[in-house]
Amino acid sequence: MSDTIRQKAQATLAEVEQVSAVILPEPADAGAVVPLDQADAPTSDAIRRRMNELDMSDTGSIVHFGSAAQAELQQISQAMLADVRNKDVGPAGDSLRAIVTTIRGFSVSELDVRRERTFWEKLTGKVAPFAKFTAQFESVQAQIDKVTDDLLGHEHKLLKDIKSLDLLYEKTLNFYDELALYIAAGEEKLKELDSTDIPAKEAEVQAAAEEQQVMKAQELRDLRAARDDLERRVHDLKLTRQVTMQSLPSIRLVQENDKSLVTKINSTLVNTVPLWETQLAQAVTIQRSAEAAAAVREANDLTNELLTANAKNLRESNKVIREEMERGVFDIEAVKQANADLIGTIQESLQIADEGKARRAAAEADLKKMEAELRDTLAAAKAKQTGLGDTVNTAVPSGAAS
């Protein structure tokens, strides 16, 4: 809220207190109409003056009897209607609701800068949460200034209406009392007609000559008709007075509502709006602090992650390096395996050599046997050719004996 509006609101506060302190008078005598014979001297004079306004021969005086009392009240009402015809209490209430709606329009979730934007927000190109929050705050400040200015205008109008209603209430109360005088005057006039004027006119009709009786009878009829018109007029004044009596609390009720609304508007301008602005300023500061804290937390998290990762990498690389440093040129397991493989190879070679020697010895025996068999076969074939085959065939070979 600007300083100018704040100063205007403070200046209006005294006027609000002054208007709220006004106490309106109550109707006297519980609405009773005092008849002429029971009224005090000033009231009796007032009733007689109003009775003198009546001319029973003039219908207009009967019809307009008591209307002069309403003239001043009507002028006040017309002046108020001409001034506030387009004014309604609604806009002031709308302004109050508007500022509350504006303040409540902030969503707490929108203040979270880490909130992931929804698909719809991405599709429609909505701004990031904090950027939107900042834009909303700037817009709200302008709205608050405008609404407070509107509220101040409504406050001035309502104050003017309250003062006008004070005057209207006073004039209505005077009109209410004035109607009592007119009603008392009318009732007294009716009593006078019934007890004096009409009987006298009836006597004139009876005493009149025959050629004048018709005219006197018409005068009597006109007088009775005027008397009935006056009775109806007095009855209408009684109804009007009752309605006026009902309008007095209505005016006070409207006044009280306007006073309450003015007090509420002034309290909103002087106390509530600055409090809201303070809360909004705190909201921005808190959000910025939260954003800074989040950035610091992310930096600390990154530092911790780097320390943990570096320590883990150092341990793993140190293990690999130390293991390689403690290894020999050849691993003992590899030497053992190579030695076992070498021994196996030598044993396999010796075994293969022994097997080859045995096979050669067996082959040599087989060769000698085959050679002897071949020689015997050849010898047998030669004896057949010399004729000594049978003897030769039966002889024992020299090699067989051995």
C-alpha positions in Angstrom: 0.0 0.0 0.0 1.4 3.4 -1.0 2.1 6.1 1.6 -0.6 8.3 0.2 -3.3 5.7 0.6 -2.0 4.9 4.1 -2.2 8.6 5.1 -5.7 8.9 3.7 -6.8 5.8 5.7 -5.3 7.2 8.9 -7.0 10.6 8.3 -10.3 8.8 7.8 -10.0 6.9 11.0 -11.1 9.9 13.2 -14.1 10.4 10.9 -15.1 6.7 11.2 -14.9 6.9 15.0 -17.0 10.1 15.0 -19.7 8.6 12.8 -19.7 5.3 14.8 -20.3 7.2 18.0 -23.5 8.9 16.9 -26.6 7.5 18.8 -29.9 8.0 17.1 -33.0 9.0 19.2 -35.9 6.6 19.8 -39.6 7.4 19.0 -41.4 8.9 22.0 -44.6 7.6 23.7 -44.3 4.2 22.1 -46.1 5.4 19.0 -49.2 6.7 20.8 -51.4 9.4 19.2 -52.3 12.0 21.9 -55.9 13.3 21.4 -56.7 17.0 21.6 -58.4 16.9 24.9 -55.3 15.2 26.5 -52.6 17.2 24.8 -50.6 19.9 26.5 -50.8 23.5 25.3 -48.1 23.5 22.6 -49.4 20.2 21.2 -53.0 21.4 21.3 -52.0 24.5 19.3 -50.2 22.3 16.8 -53.3 20.1 16.4 -55.6 23.1 15.9 -53.3 24.6 13.3 -53.5 21.4 11.3 -57.3 21.2 11.8 -57.5 24.7 10.2 -55.8 23.3 7.1 -59.0 21.3 6.4 -61.8 22.8 4.3 -64.6 20.4 4.1 -66.0 22.1 1.0 -62.6 21.6 -0.8 -61.9 17.9 -1.7 -58.3 18.8 -2.5 -57.6 19.9 1.1 -58.8 16.5 2.3 -56.8 14.5 -0.2 -53.6 16.5 0.6 -54.2 16.6 4.3 -50.9 15.7 6.0 -48.9 15.7 2.7 -47.0 18.8 3.7 -45.3 16.8 6.5 -43.8 14.5 4.0 -42.4 17.2 1.7 -39.1 17.7 3.6 -38.6 14.0 4.1 -39.2 13.4 0.4 -36.6 16.0 -0.5 -34.0 14.3 1.7 -34.8 10.9 0.1 -34.6 12.3 -3.4 -31.3 13.9 -2.7 -30.0 10.6 -1.4 -31.3 8.7 -4.4 -29.8 11.2 -6.8 -26.4 10.9 -5.1 -26.3 7.1 -4.6 -28.5 5.7 -7.4 -25.6 3.8 -8.9 -24.0 3.0 -5.6 -24.3 -0.5 -4.1 -22.7 -2.0 -1.1 -21.7 -5.0 -3.3 -18.6 -3.4 -4.8 -17.1 -2.8 -1.4 -17.7 -6.4 -0.4 -16.3 -7.4 -3.8 -13.2 -5.4 -3.1 -12.7 -7.2 0.2 -13.2 -10.6 -1.4 -10.9 -9.6 -4.3 -8.0 -8.8 -2.0 -8.5 -12.0 0.0 -8.7 -14.0 -3.2 -5.6 -12.4 -4.5 -3.6 -13.3 -1.4 -5.0 -16.8 -1.3 -4.2 -17.3 -4.9 -0.6 -18.4 -4.0 -0.1 -22.1 -4.0 2.5 -23.4 -1.6 3.6 -26.1 -4.0 4.4 -23.4 -6.6 7.1 -22.1 -4.3 9.1 -25.3 -4.6 11.8 -24.6 -7.2 12.6 -28.3 -7.4 9.0 -29.2 -8.4 8.9 -30.9 -11.7 6.6 -29.1 -14.1 3.6 -31.1 -15.3 3.1 -32.2 -18.9 0.4 -29.6 -19.3 2.7 -26.8 -17.9 5.4 -27.9 -20.4 2.9 -28.1 -23.2 1.4 -24.6 -22.5 4.8 -23.1 -21.9 4.2 -22.1 -18.3 7.1 -20.4 -16.6 9.1 -22.1 -13.9 7.6 -22.1 -10.4 9.8 -19.4 -8.8 9.6 -17.2 -11.9 5.8 -17.5 -11.7 5.9 -16.7 -8.0 8.0 -13.6 -8.6 5.7 -12.4 -11.3 2.6 -13.1 -9.2 4.1 -11.1 -6.3 4.8 -8.1 -8.5 1.3 -8.3 -9.9 -0.2 -8.6 -6.4 1.6 -5.5 -5.2 0.0 -3.5 -8.0 -3.4 -5.1 -7.3 -3.1 -4.3 -3.6 -2.5 -0.7 -4.4 -5.5 -0.5 -6.8 -7.8 -2.4 -4.4 -6.8 -0.3 -1.4 -7.5 2.8 -3.4 -10.9 1.4 -4.4 -11.6 0.5 -0.8 -10.8 4.1 0.3 -13.3 5.4 -2.3 -16.0 3.0 -1.0 -15.2 4.1 2.5 -15.8 7.8 1.7 -19.1 7.0 -0.1 -20.3 4.9 2.9 -19.4 7.7 5.3 -21.4 10.1 3.2 -24.3 7.6 3.2 -24.2 7.2 6.9 -24.4 11.0 7.5 -27.3 11.1 5.0 -29.0 8.3 6.8 -28.6 10.2 10.1 -30.4 13.1 8.5 -33.0 10.8 6.9 -33.6 9.1 10.3 -34.1 12.4 12.0 -36.5 13.7 9.3 -38.3 10.4 9.3 -38.7 10.6 13.1 -40.0 14.1 12.7 -42.4 13.0 10.0 -43.6 10.2 12.3 -44.3 12.7 15.1 -45.9 15.1 12.6 -48.2 12.3 11.3 -49.4 11.8 14.9 -50.4 15.5 15.0 -52.3 15.2 11.7 -54.0 12.0 12.8 -55.1 13.7 16.1 -56.3 16.7 14.1 -58.2 14.5 11.7 -59.8 12.5 14.5 -60.8 15.7 16.3 -62.2 17.0 13.1 -64.2 13.8 12.6 -65.5 14.1 16.1 -66.5 17.7 15.5 -68.3 16.8 12.3 -70.1 13.9 13.9 -71.1 15.9 17.0 -71.7 19.4 15.6 -71.4 20.1 11.9 -73.5 17.2 10.5 -76.3 17.4 13.1 -76.4 21.2 12.5 -76.6 20.6 8.7 -79.4 18.0 9.3 -81.3 20.6 11.4 -80.9 23.1 8.5 -82.4 20.6 6.1 -85.3 20.0 8.4 -85.9 23.7 8.9 -85.4 24.8 5.3 -88.2 25.7 3.0 -89.5 23.2 0.7 -87.9 24.8 -2.4 -84.5 24.8 -0.5 -84.6 21.3 1.0 -83.1 19.7 -2.1 -80.1 22.0 -2.0 -79.7 21.7 1.7 -79.9 17.9 1.5 -77.2 17.9 -1.2 -75.0 20.0 1.1 -75.6 17.5 3.8 -74.7 14.7 1.5 -71.5 16.5 0.4 -70.6 17.1 4.0 -71.1 13.4 4.9 -69.1 12.4 1.8 -66.3 14.8 2.8 -66.5 13.4 6.3 -66.0 9.8 4.9 -63.1 11.0 2.7 -61.5 12.5 5.7 -62.0 9.3 7.7 -60.3 7.3 4.8 -57.5 9.9 4.7 -57.0 9.6 8.5 -56.9 5.9 8.1 -54.3 6.2 5.3 -52.2 8.5 7.6 -52.4 5.8 10.3 -51.1 3.2 7.8 -48.4 5.6 6.6 -47.4 6.3 10.2 -47.1 2.5 10.9 -44.9 2.1 7.8 -42.8 5.0 8.9 -42.5 3.4 12.3 -41.2 0.3 10.5 -38.8 2.3 8.4 -37.0 3.7 11.4 -35.3 0.4 12.5 -34.7 -0.4 8.8 -32.7 2.9 8.4 -30.8 2.1 11.6 -30.1 -1.4 10.4 -28.7 -0.1 7.1 -26.7 2.4 9.1 -25.2 -0.2 11.4 -24.3 -2.3 8.4 -22.6 0.6 6.7 -20.8 1.5 9.9 -19.6 -2.0 10.3 -18.4 -2.1 6.7 -16.7 1.2 7.1 -14.9 0.0 10.2 -13.9 -3.2 8.5 -12.6 -1.4 5.4 -10.6 1.0 7.6 -9.2 -1.8 9.7 -8.3 -3.6 6.5 -6.5 -0.5 5.1 -4.7 0.4 8.3 -3.9 -3.0 9.8 -4.6 -6.0 7.5 -3.1 -4.8 4.2 0.3 -3.8 5.7 0.3 -7.2 7.5 -0.3 -9.0 4.2 2.4 -7.0 2.5 4.8 -7.9 5.3 3.9 -11.6 5.0 4.4 -11.5 1.2 7.8 -9.9 1.6 8.7 -12.6 4.1 7.5 -15.2 1.7 9.8 -13.9 -1.0 12.7 -13.7 1.4 12.0 -17.2 2.7 11.8 -18.6 -0.8 15.1 -17.0 -1.8 16.7 -18.3 1.4 15.4 -21.8 0.6 16.7 -21.6 -2.9 20.2 -20.5 -1.6 20.1 -23.3 1.0 19.2 -25.8 -1.8 22.2 -24.6 -3.8 24.5 -24.9 -0.8 23.2 -28.4 -0.1 23.7 -29.5 -3.6 27.3 -28.2 -3.5 27.9 -30.0 -0.2 26.4 -33.2 -1.7 28.7 -32.9 -4.7 31.7 -32.4 -2.4 30.8 -35.5 -0.3 30.2 -37.5 -3.5 33.7 -36.5 -4.7 35.4 -37.4 -1.4 33.6 -40.8 -1.3 34.4 -41.6 -4.9 38.0 -40.5 -4.6 38.5 -42.6 -1.4 37.0 -45.6 -3.1 39.1 -45.2 -6.2 42.2 -44.8 -4.1 41.6 -48.0 -2.3 40.9 -50.0 -5.4 44.0 -48.6 -7.3 46.2 -49.1 -4.2 45.2 -52.7 -4.0 46.0 -53.4 -7.6 49.3 -51.6 -7.4 50.4 -53.3 -4.2 49.4 -56.7 -5.5 51.5 -56.1 -8.6 54.4 -54.9 -6.6 54.4 -58.0 -4.4 54.3 -60.4 -7.3 57.6 -62.1 -8.6 58.8 -62.1 -12.1 57.2 -65.5 -12.5 54.3 -66.7 -10.3 55.2 -69.8 -8.3 52.0 -71.4 -9.4 53.1 -70.9 -13.0 56.5 -72.4 -12.3 54.9 -75.4 -10.6 52.6 -75.9 -13.5 55.4 -75.6 -16.0 57.6 -78.1 -14.0 54.7 -80.5 -13.7 54.0 -80.2 -17.5 57.8 -80.8 -18.1 57.9 -83.9 -15.9 54.8 -85.2 -17.6 56.3 -84.5 -21.0 59.5 -86.5 -20.1 57.6 -89.4 -18.6 55.4 -89.5 -21.7 58.6 -89.5 -23.9 60.2 -92.4 -21.9 57.0 -94.4 -22.0 56.6 -93.8 -25.7 60.3 -94.9 -26.2 59.8 -98.1 -24.2 56.7 -98.9 -26.1 58.5 -98.3 -29.4 61.4 -100.6 -28.3 59.0 -103.4 -27.4 57.2 -103.1 -30.6 60.5 -103.2 -32.5 61.5 -106.4 -30.6 58.2 -108.0 -31.4 58.5 -107.0 -35.0 62.0 -108.4 -35.2 60.8 -111.8 -34.0 58.0 -111.7 -36.4 60.4 -110.9 -39.2 62.6 -113.9 -38.3 59.7 -116.2 -38.3 58.4 -114.9 -41.6 61.9 -115.3 -43.0 62.2 -119.0 -41.9 58.7 -119.8 -43.2 59.7 -118.2 -46.5 62.9 -120.2 -46.7 61.2 -123.5 -46.0 58.6 -122.8 -48.6 61.3 -122.1 -51.2 63.2 -125.3 -50.2 60.1 -127.4 -50.6 59.5 -126.1 -54.1 63.1 -127.0 -55.2 62.9 -130.7 -54.0 59.8 -131.2 -56.2 61.7 -130.2 -59.2 64.6 -132.8 -58.4 62.4 -135.8 -57.5 63.3 -135.8 -53.9 60.1 -134.2 -52.8 58.6 -136.9 -50.6 61.8 -137.7 -48.8 62.5 -134.1 -48.5 59.1 -133.2 -47.2 59.4 -135.8 -44.4 62.8 -134.7 -43.2 63.0 -132.5 -40.1 64.5 -129.1 -40.9 67.7 -128.4 -39.2 66.3 -125.2 -37.6 63.3 -127.0 -36.2 65.5 -129.3 -34.0 67.0 -126.4 -32.4 
